[in-house]
């Protein structure tokens, strides 16, 4: 089984910038009382949903990066495969979406737990360039290749 060809690359600084903005929102989720924290978490969930469907460039964070940050930077040294960051958006959607869903059915503790988990991942990506969802994607690719061999 062969993988489909790699789509056009993306500037790897864009997802890191988006992760920084997401981290700020997740800190707000942890700092605000309910119901404001639930509303901010819903914004994060919606952002992850858009990122999972359209890719990181299709999010509001991607727009902010392209419009205000990217024009002030030199061209990236190399481009990145957009599939791992898109999968990372899906992972973020599952974690924060589950927290939001549980909060809506009365499990208030789910909001800070989901926000804290997502914050760890967003912080690692924004500060160190370590995308946990991307690593999960690459592990899945390796496991599929091994299983097909």
BELQUI-V597677 format. One record per pair of residues at least 6 apart in sequence whose ideal C-beta (glycine too) atoms are under 7 Angstrom apart, sorted by the first residue. I is the first residue (numbers start at 1). J is the second residue. Records with the same first field share a line. If there is no record, write none. Layout:
# BELQUI-V597677
I->J, J
This chain:
# BELQUI-V597677
1->148
3->141
6->81
7->82
9->79, 80, 81
10->56, 57, 79, 80, 82
11->70, 76, 79
12->76, 80
13->73, 76
14->56, 57, 62, 65
15->56, 85, 125, 131
16->125, 126, 129
17->61, 65, 69
18->56, 59, 61, 62, 65
19->122, 125, 126
20->126
21->61, 64
22->44, 47, 61, 122
23->119, 122, 123, 126
25->40, 43, 44
26->44, 115, 118, 119, 122
27->119
28->40
29->37, 40, 41, 44, 111, 115
30->112, 115, 116
32->40
34->108
37->111
38->100, 103, 111
41->96, 99, 100, 111, 114, 115
42->100
44->96
45->93, 96, 97, 100
47->59, 60, 61
48->89, 92, 93, 96
49->93
50->58, 59
51->58, 59, 86, 89
52->86, 89, 90, 93
55->82, 86
56->62, 85, 86, 89
83->137
84->131, 134, 137, 138
85->131, 134
87->133, 136, 137
88->131, 133, 134
91->133, 136
92->118, 121, 133
95->114, 117, 118
96->114, 118
98->114
99->110, 111, 113, 114, 115
102->110
103->110, 111
121->132, 133
124->130, 132
125->131
